[in-house]
């Protein structure tokens, strides 16, 4: 569609830009953007999100960096300092958080082995100190499998890095709050860095939330004072996008810099460009800086693209370290038997097809005594069902069949929350074929009855029809009221599948 045929306003231009984003037409998107400028058509966050998406997926990183600066200068950001839904407490003390802090501790130890001063930078600092008994920390209890499990490790069996980390947590309560124990208080990265700072060192910490920044300042004051530490209540993206001389003159003499970039990753699909923006800015300001970029592993493809983009920026040596956490014992147990399946990608969505011979543990007995055998799991986004008009990020449907052909579908809503990911889905989520294919990927998955249903078993039961042909009218639906929590990265991996884009686009209108 030619631009000349459109009614020239923000809505029509943004619609065209969204089409450019989906089809990776980055040059056309820049042309539309320039037309909006010359003709005085209002641009907004949607405008730049679409243009940035087209340029990013086309690997036009020089243009992307320039556009990000425009976004910050023009106030087109779709995030605001007073509209931040990320709560650092949710992840405090989780296994991944502990690993990150062990690496930070190890790097700080190396920094202080040199007598010359250094600067510590934390672009998304959080409150620095966390009460693990707080309602926020107790909501998901991610620390149970992290710091609390580590504290049970025998010191003689721990590596030096782990021993140093546990020793730091052991002495921390005496340095922080009278009467605290390690089970109540947990250190974030700013607090760990503060304990390492010497009189000649300095730190600059950022958090865009006034409440979080204020708590961070108070917590560090309770530790050892903040004479060499500055807390900025602002977005680090905005701070690093401003004039260099007016912002960092007092730190320009410090050539040794350790910077941590660990944003909340509200959207795993849009974080790369902002991460690269910060890396580029920090390395430009301090060419000898060491930048630690912490990011979620969404897929091998996305991680490889990020690695390639970092190398292409020509900012120095890049060390890549990926971590995968496996269960302590991968062997099947009586409580969670495995079932054989094929993981398939269809135009409708991802499917897990159980393969014969079917295990008796996958038979469901309904209220009237009729037995239904589980045949497959289907995933859709957004959800096909809703509660009181509210839909969910995704839906998992457990499709059963009786011997007479009648269908029973158990539906579980999947809702994005601030967790590392749904443990059950993580065991097979990255294995789906990237394209629609009649063949699938052979796999063994844990029996969904034991691992994939919500704790609350309250549900709506009604007769209806199936959502795919043949759409019989005698299908039994069981829709669970309580959703399962998944990570945004898991949802984005599903939505980012090229084979599913058109279907998701259709459902979202």
C-alpha positions in Angstrom: 0.0 0.0 0.0 1.4 3.3 -1.0 1.6 6.1 1.6 0.0 8.5 -0.8 -3.3 6.5 -0.6 -3.6 6.8 3.2 -5.3 9.5 5.2 -2.2 11.1 6.7 -2.6 11.1 10.5 -0.9 9.4 13.4 -3.1 6.3 13.4 -2.8 5.5 9.7 1.0 6.1 9.7 1.5 4.0 12.8 -0.5 1.2 11.1 1.8 1.3 8.1 4.8 1.4 10.4 3.6 -1.7 12.3 3.3 -3.5 8.9 6.9 -2.4 8.2 8.0 -3.8 11.5 6.4 -7.2 10.8 7.8 -7.4 7.3 11.3 -6.0 8.3 11.0 -3.1 5.8 13.3 -0.8 7.7 14.0 1.6 4.8 10.3 2.1 4.2 9.7 2.7 7.9 12.4 5.4 7.9 10.7 7.0 4.9 7.3 7.0 6.7 8.9 8.5 9.8 10.5 11.3 7.8 7.2 12.0 6.1 5.5 12.3 9.5 8.2 14.8 10.5 8.0 17.0 7.3 4.2 17.1 7.3 3.9 17.8 11.0 2.1 14.5 11.9 2.3 13.7 15.6 4.7 10.9 16.5 4.3 8.9 19.7 5.7 5.8 21.4 4.0 3.5 19.0 5.6 5.3 16.1 9.2 4.7 17.4 8.5 1.2 18.7 7.6 0.1 15.2 10.5 1.9 13.5 12.9 0.5 16.0 11.5 -3.0 15.6 12.0 -2.8 11.8 15.6 -1.6 12.1 16.5 -4.0 14.9 15.3 -7.1 13.2 17.1 -5.9 10.0 20.4 -5.5 12.0 20.5 -1.8 11.3 22.2 -1.0 14.6 23.8 2.3 13.7 20.3 3.6 12.9 18.8 1.9 15.9 21.3 3.6 18.3 20.5 7.0 16.7 16.7 6.4 17.0 17.0 5.4 20.7 18.7 8.8 21.3 15.7 10.5 19.6 13.3 8.5 21.7 15.0 9.7 24.9 15.4 13.3 23.8 11.8 13.5 22.5 10.2 11.8 25.5 8.6 9.1 23.3 9.5 6.3 25.9 6.6 4.0 26.7 7.9 3.6 30.2 7.7 6.2 33.0 9.5 6.6 36.3 6.2 6.5 38.2 4.9 3.5 36.3 7.3 0.7 37.1 5.7 -2.7 37.9 9.0 -4.6 38.6 9.6 -5.5 42.2 13.2 -6.5 43.0 12.0 -8.4 46.0 10.4 -11.1 43.8 13.8 -12.2 42.6 15.9 -11.5 45.6 17.9 -14.5 46.6 16.8 -16.7 43.7 19.4 -19.2 42.2 20.1 -16.8 39.3 20.4 -13.8 41.6 22.9 -15.7 43.8 25.0 -16.6 40.7 25.0 -13.0 39.5 26.2 -11.8 42.9 28.9 -14.4 43.2 30.2 -13.1 39.8 30.0 -9.5 41.0 31.9 -10.4 44.2 34.6 -12.2 42.3 35.0 -9.2 39.9 35.1 -6.7 42.8 37.7 -8.8 44.5 39.9 -8.4 41.4 39.2 -4.7 41.2 40.4 -4.0 44.8 43.6 -6.1 44.2 44.8 -3.0 42.4 45.5 0.0 44.6 44.3 2.6 42.0 40.7 3.9 42.4 37.8 2.5 40.5 34.1 3.5 39.8 31.2 1.1 40.3 28.1 1.7 38.1 24.8 -0.1 38.7 22.2 0.9 36.0 19.2 -0.7 37.7 20.2 -0.9 41.4 17.0 -1.7 43.4 16.9 -1.2 47.1 20.3 -2.9 47.8 19.2 -4.8 50.9 16.1 -7.1 51.1 14.1 -8.5 53.9 13.3 -12.1 52.9 10.5 -12.2 55.5 8.6 -9.4 53.7 5.3 -10.1 51.9 7.0 -9.3 48.6 9.8 -11.8 49.0 7.3 -14.4 50.3 5.0 -14.0 47.4 7.0 -16.3 45.0 9.7 -17.4 47.6 12.4 -17.7 44.9 15.0 -17.4 47.6 14.0 -20.9 49.0 15.9 -22.6 46.2 18.6 -20.0 46.1 20.3 -18.4 49.1 18.6 -20.5 51.7 19.7 -23.7 50.0 23.2 -22.4 49.6 23.4 -21.6 53.3 23.0 -25.3 54.0 26.1 -26.3 51.9 29.0 -27.6 54.0 31.7 -25.0 53.8 34.5 -27.6 53.2 32.5 -28.8 50.2 32.0 -25.4 48.6 34.2 -23.8 46.0 36.3 -20.7 47.0 33.9 -18.4 45.1 30.9 -19.9 46.9 32.7 -19.9 50.3 33.5 -16.2 49.9 29.9 -15.4 49.0 28.5 -17.3 51.9 31.0 -15.8 54.3 29.9 -12.3 53.1 26.3 -13.2 54.0 27.4 -14.6 57.3 29.0 -11.3 58.5 26.5 -9.0 56.7 23.9 -8.9 59.5 26.5 -7.5 61.9 27.3 -4.8 59.5 23.7 -3.9 58.7 20.9 -4.4 61.1 21.1 -5.3 64.8 19.5 -8.6 65.5 19.2 -9.7 61.9 20.1 -13.2 60.7 21.1 -14.3 57.2 17.7 -15.9 56.8 16.0 -12.5 57.1 18.3 -10.2 55.2 19.8 -10.5 51.7 22.3 -8.4 49.9 21.7 -6.9 46.5 24.5 -5.8 44.1 24.8 -2.2 45.4 25.2 -3.4 49.0 27.9 -5.9 47.9 29.7 -3.2 46.0 29.4 -0.8 49.0 31.2 -3.3 51.2 34.2 -3.3 48.8 34.5 0.4 48.2 37.7 2.0 49.6 38.2 5.7 50.3 39.6 6.3 46.8 36.7 4.5 45.1 33.3 5.7 44.1 29.9 4.4 43.0 26.9 5.8 41.0 23.6 3.9 41.3 20.4 4.4 39.3 16.8 3.6 39.9 13.9 5.4 38.3 11.4 4.7 41.1 11.5 7.4 43.8 10.4 4.9 46.5 13.1 2.4 45.5 15.8 5.1 45.2 15.0 6.5 48.6 15.1 3.0 50.2 18.4 2.3 48.5 19.9 5.5 49.9 18.6 4.6 53.4 19.9 1.1 53.2 23.4 2.1 52.2 23.5 4.7 54.9 22.8 1.9 57.4 25.8 0.0 56.1 28.9 2.0 56.0 28.0 5.5 54.8 27.7 6.8 51.3 30.4 9.5 51.2 31.6 8.2 47.8 28.3 6.9 46.5 25.7 8.8 44.6 22.1 7.5 44.1 20.4 9.0 41.1 16.6 8.8 41.0 16.4 8.7 37.2 16.4 6.3 34.3 20.0 5.3 33.5 19.1 5.4 29.8 18.3 9.1 30.1 21.3 9.8 32.3 23.8 8.2 29.9 22.1 9.8 26.9 22.7 13.4 28.1 25.8 15.5 27.5 28.9 13.7 28.8 30.6 16.8 30.2 27.6 17.9 32.3 27.0 14.4 33.7 30.2 12.6 34.5 32.9 15.3 34.8 33.6 14.4 38.4 34.2 10.7 37.4 36.1 11.4 34.2 39.5 10.9 36.0 38.5 7.3 36.9 39.7 5.0 34.1 38.9 1.8 36.0 35.2 1.2 35.9 33.0 -1.8 36.7 29.4 -1.5 35.4 26.5 -3.8 35.9 23.6 -3.8 33.5 20.7 -5.9 34.8 17.3 -4.4 33.7 14.0 -5.9 34.8 13.4 -7.5 31.3 9.7 -6.6 31.3 9.9 -7.6 27.6 12.6 -10.0 26.6 12.0 -9.2 22.9 12.7 -5.5 23.3 15.6 -5.5 25.8 18.5 -6.1 23.5 18.5 -2.6 21.9 18.5 -0.8 25.2 21.2 -3.1 26.6 23.4 -2.3 23.6 22.6 1.4 24.0 23.9 1.3 27.5 27.0 -0.8 26.7 27.9 1.6 23.9 27.5 4.7 26.1 29.4 3.3 29.0 32.3 2.1 26.8 32.4 5.5 25.0 32.6 7.3 28.3 35.1 4.9 29.8 36.9 2.9 27.1 38.7 0.7 29.6 35.6 -0.2 31.6 34.5 -3.7 32.4 30.7 -4.1 31.6 28.7 -7.0 33.1 25.6 -7.5 31.1 23.1 -9.9 32.7 20.4 -11.2 30.4 17.9 -14.1 30.3 18.5 -17.0 28.0 15.4 -17.1 25.8 16.7 -19.1 22.9 20.0 -20.0 21.3 19.1 -17.9 18.3 18.4 -14.7 20.3 21.5 -15.1 22.4 23.7 -15.7 19.3 22.3 -12.5 17.7 23.0 -10.5 20.8 26.6 -11.9 20.9 27.1 -11.0 17.2 25.8 -7.5 17.7 28.1 -6.9 20.7 31.1 -8.0 18.6 29.9 -5.9 15.6 29.9 -2.8 17.8 33.7 -3.0 18.1 33.8 -2.0 21.7 36.5 -4.5 22.8 36.7 -8.1 23.9 33.4 -9.8 24.6 33.3 -12.8 27.0 30.1 -14.8 26.8 29.1 -17.2 29.6 25.7 -18.9 29.4 24.2 -20.9 32.3 21.6 -23.6 32.3 20.2 -24.9 35.6 19.2 -28.6 35.6 17.3 -30.5 38.3 19.5 -32.3 40.8 18.2 -35.7 39.6 16.9 -36.0 36.0 15.8 -39.5 36.5 12.0 -40.1 36.5 10.4 -40.7 39.8 7.2 -42.4 40.8 5.6 -39.1 41.8 6.3 -37.5 38.4 6.4 -40.1 35.7 7.5 -39.3 32.2 5.4 -39.7 29.0 6.5 -39.9 25.4 5.4 -37.1 23.1 6.1 -35.2 19.9 6.5 -31.4 20.1 4.9 -29.9 17.0 4.4 -26.4 15.5 1.1 -25.8 13.7 -0.5 -22.6 12.2 -2.7 -22.6 15.3 0.1 -22.9 17.9 2.4 -25.2 19.7 1.2 -28.7 20.4 2.5 -31.6 22.6 1.2 -34.8 21.1 1.3 -37.9 23.4 2.4 -41.0 21.6 1.2 -44.6 22.1 1.3 -46.8 24.0 -0.5 -44.4 26.3 0.4 -44.5 30.0 -2.5 -45.3 32.4 -1.4 -42.3 34.4 -2.8 -40.0 31.7 -6.4 -41.3 32.1 -8.8 -38.9 33.6 -12.0 -40.1 35.2 -14.8 -37.6 35.1 -17.6 -37.0 37.7 -19.9 -39.5 36.1 -17.2 -42.2 36.0 -16.5 -41.9 32.3 -12.8 -42.2 31.4 -11.0 -39.8 29.1 -7.4 -40.3 27.9 -5.1 -37.4 27.5 -4.0 -37.0 23.9 -2.3 -33.6 23.5 -1.5 -30.2 25.0 -2.3 -27.1 22.9 -1.0 -23.6 23.6 -2.5 -20.4 22.3 -1.8 -16.7 22.9 -3.8 -14.8 23.9 -6.1 -17.1 25.8 -9.2 -18.4 23.9 -11.3 -18.4 27.1 -11.7 -15.6 29.5 -13.1 -14.9 33.0 -15.5 -11.9 33.4 -14.2 -10.6 30.1 -10.6 -10.8 31.1 -8.3 -12.8 28.9 -4.8 -14.0 29.8 -1.4 -13.9 28.1 -1.6 -17.6 27.1 -3.7 -20.7 27.6 -2.8 -24.3 27.8 -5.5 -26.8 26.9 -5.2 -30.5 27.9 -7.2 -32.3 25.2 -8.7 -35.7 26.2 -10.8 -38.2 24.3 -13.1 -41.0 25.4 -13.5 -44.3 23.7 -16.7 -43.1 22.1 -15.0 -40.0 20.7 -16.3 -37.4 23.1 -13.8 -34.7 24.0 -12.9 -33.2 27.4 -10.7 -30.2 27.5 -9.0 -29.0 30.7 -8.0 -25.3 30.2 -5.2 -23.6 32.3 -4.6 -19.9 31.9 -0.9 -18.8 31.8 -0.2 -15.3 33.2 3.1 -13.4 33.0 4.6 -12.7 36.4 8.0 -11.7 37.8 9.4 -15.2 38.0 12.3 -16.9 36.3 9.8 -19.1 34.4 7.4 -21.9 34.9 9.4 -24.9 35.9 7.3 -27.4 34.0 7.3 -25.5 30.7 11.0 -24.8 31.0 11.8 -28.5 30.6 10.6 -28.5 26.9 9.7 -24.9 25.9 12.8 -24.2 23.7 12.4 -27.5 21.8 9.5 -26.8 19.5 10.3 -26.7 15.8 10.7 -23.1 14.5 8.5 -23.7 11.4 5.2 -25.4 10.7 5.9 -29.1 9.9 4.0 -32.3 9.8 6.8 -33.9 11.9 7.6 -33.1 15.4 10.5 -33.3 17.9 10.5 -36.5 19.9 10.7 -35.8 23.7 9.9 -37.1 27.1 8.0 -34.7 29.4 6.7 -35.0 32.9 3.1 -36.1 33.2 1.1 -32.9 33.0 -1.3 -34.2 35.7 1.6 -34.1 38.2 3.3 -30.9 37.2 1.1 -28.6 35.0 -2.0 -28.0 36.9 -2.6 -25.1 39.3 -2.6 -25.6 43.1 -6.2 -24.4 43.3 -8.4 -26.9 41.6 -11.6 -24.7 41.5 -12.9 -24.6 37.9 -15.8 -23.8 35.6 -17.4 -26.9 34.0 -19.7 -26.5 31.0 -20.7 -28.2 27.8 -19.5 -26.5 24.6 -17.8 -27.1 21.3 -14.2 -27.6 20.3 -12.2 -24.7 18.9 -10.8 -26.7 15.9 -12.7 -28.9 13.5 -14.5 -31.2 14.0 -16.3 -28.8 16.4 -18.7 -31.2 18.1 -21.2 -29.7 20.5 -20.8 -32.3 23.2 -17.3 -31.3 24.4 -16.8 -31.0 28.1 -14.8 -27.9 29.2 -13.1 -27.6 32.6 -11.6 -24.1 32.9 -9.4 -23.6 36.0 -10.0 -20.3 37.8 -6.4 -20.0 39.1 -3.7 -19.2 36.4 -0.2 -20.5 36.3 2.6 -17.9 36.4 5.1 -17.9 33.5 7.9 -15.5 32.7 7.6 -12.8 30.1 10.5 -14.5 28.3 8.5 -17.7 28.0 5.5 -15.9 26.5 7.8 -13.9 24.2 9.5 -17.0 22.9 6.1 -18.4 21.9 5.0 -15.1 20.3 8.3 -14.6 18.6 8.0 -17.9 16.6 7.8 -16.9 13.0 5.3 -19.7 12.2 2.8 -18.3 14.7 3.1 -14.6 14.1 0.2 -14.3 11.6 -2.1 -16.3 13.9 -1.3 -14.3 17.0 -1.7 -11.1 14.9 -5.1 -12.2 13.8 -6.3 -13.0 17.3 -5.1 -9.7 18.6 -7.0 -7.9 15.8 
